Amino acid sequence: MSEKFRYRLVRKVLSKDILDFLYEYILMKRKSYRTMLQEKIIPPYLEHLFGQTEDDMVPGTDFTIYGDVASEVILKKLRRFIQEEVSKLEAYDGGRLVESYSFLRIYRLGNILEKHTDRTSCQISVTLPIGGGKWPIFVDDQEFILDPGDILIYNGNLPHWRNEFKEKECVQLFLHYNTAKELKEKNLKAYDSRLHIGLPAHKNLIVK
């Protein structure tokens, strides 16, 4: 994919009904996770399959979950739309998109996302606010303020970050894709090396 491709902002992609569902869903997911931990239902070695309360990317994050089924459905359903949007850009020459993985995070007051670039499974990345306070994202020195339902599609190789979050809570959904061309050229596995989308990260669920 050409490094000239930078980003594309699209407003009001998800409806209020879908946003309301996702927002209540992730809050209930967090509550269920905490209860199961408290009641010792989840073995410590399987805790990450149900969510996490810590995140190396953003220390102090309130709750995160990789590859949750609901968010993976969004990952799948938006793939064609995102493909069409990036294909409108002259700078994009990557061809067909393939789903990599999704990630849900609940941020809280004081969180900071340090400047970074994404790993190889995140060639095309999408940030999608679900609810809570607004938290601007900076991509290659350009600031974007998104409302719930808006999406920012960006080149994961570009530096991006968020300054300190000043509000109580913020729910964000991240969608990541690769191009079929990139997967072939670099001998990478689709779906972030999982057997298929919708699966958590586990050594027994990856392509051998």
N, C-alpha and C positions, 0 to 999 in steps of 0.2 A: 504493500500500500504506500502511496506517495506520502512523504513527510509533509507535503504542502497542505494536506487535509488537516484542519485544525478543529473546528467545532461547528455545530449548528443548533440553534435554539428553536424549539417548537412549543407554542403555547397551547394549553387546554387539550391535552392528548387523552387523558383519562376523565371519565364522567364523575360527577359528584357521588353517584351511587357506588361506583367501584372504589373511589377513594374512601368513602365512609366505611365500606366493608373492610378494606385493607387496614384502615386505621384501628377499627375495633378488633380486628383479627390479631394484629401484632400486639396490642395491649393485653388481650386475653392470653396470647401465647406467652408473654412475659409473666403474667400472673400465674399461669399453670406451671411454668418452669420453676418459679420460685417456690410454689407450694410443694411440687414434687421433690425439690432439693431439701426443703425443710422436713418433709415427712420421710426422707431417705428412700424414695421410690427409685431414683435414678442412681445406678452405680457410678462411682467417680470416673471410671474409665470410659463410660458412655455419655458423660455429661454433655460433651460437645455436639452430640447428635440431636439434642433438644434445644440447644442455644448456648450462649456464653454471656457471662457478665463482665468479662475483660476482653480487651482487643488490643493487640500489639500495635495496630495502625493508629488507634486513638485511645490512649490510656484513660481509664475512667469512664469509658462508654457504659451506658446503663444496661443495654441488652443487644445482642447480635445473633443472627442465625444465617448460616450458609445453606443455600440450596433448598430452602423451604418450598414445599409443593405449591402453595398459593403464588409465591413470587416467581417460581419457575414457569407457571402457567402464563404470567405476564411476560416473562422472558420470551416464551414461545410465540405468544399472540402478537407481540409488538415487533418481532423480527422482520416481517415483511414491510411494515410501515417504516421502520428505521432504515431498512435497505432502500426504500424508495426515496426517503429524505436525503440520505447521504449521496445517492446516485444523482441528485440534482446538482451537486457541486462539481464544478470542473476539476477541482483539485483531487477528487476522489477517483481512484482507479483500482480499487481493491476487489471488485467483483462481488460474488455471492457471499452473504453473511451466514455464519454457523453459530448456533448458541454455545456459549461457554459456561457461565454460571450466573446466579443471582445472589445478592447479599442484602439483608435487611439490618438496619441499625437504628437504635433509639439513642440519640445523643442527649446530653444534659448540660446544664449550666457549667461553663468553664472549660468544656472540651475544646481541643485544638487539633486540627488536621494539618500536620506538618507538610511542607512542600515535598512532593515525591512524583515519581512516574510509576505507572502500573506494570505488572509483570506480563509475561508473554501471552497469558490467557485472556488478557484484557486489551486487545488491539483496538477495538472500538468499545468505548465505555459510555454508559448513560446514567445520569443521576436524575432521580425522580422524587421530589418531595411528596410525602403522603399526608402529613398533618403536623400540627404543632407550630412552633415559631419558625420564622424565616432565617436561614443561615446562608449567606452569600458564598459562592464558590468562585475561586480565581483560577483561570486556565490561561497559562502563558501570559500572565499579567493583565488579563481582561476579567473584569468582575461581572458576575451574573447573579441576579436576584430572581429566584423562581418562586412561583406560587404553586400550591398543591395541584398536581395534574400536568404541570409543565414538564418538559424534558429537555435536558442539555445533552446532546450527543457530542462526544469529543474524542480526539486521538489520545489513547492511553499513554503514548510516548511523550506527550507534552507535560511539563511540570504543572501540577495543580495542588491547591491547598485551600484551607479555610482558616480564617482568623478566629480568635476566641469567641465561643458561642455565648451570647449575652442573655438568652432567654431560658425558660425552665426546661423545655423539652422539644425535641425535633425528631420526626420519624422520616427516614430516607430509604428509598429502595434503589439499589444499584443493579444494573443489567450489563453483562459483559459478553462481547462477541469477538470471534475471529473471522477472518475471511478464508474461504476454501483455498484460495491461492496461497495464503500465508501458511496454512496448515500443511499443505503439500510441500512447499519450498523448504520449510524448516523442520519437516518431519515431526510435526506436533500432533497431539491427540485432540479430537473434538471433545466438547462437553467438559473441559478442564480435566481430561483423562478419566472421567467417570464412564461407567457402562452406558448410561443415558442420563438425560436431564431428570430432575426430580429426586435425585439421590443425595444423601449427605456425604461429607468427606470421610471416607473410611478405606483402609488399605485393601479390604476384601471387595470393594466396589469399584475398583479402577481397572482400566484395560491393561492386561498383562503384556 
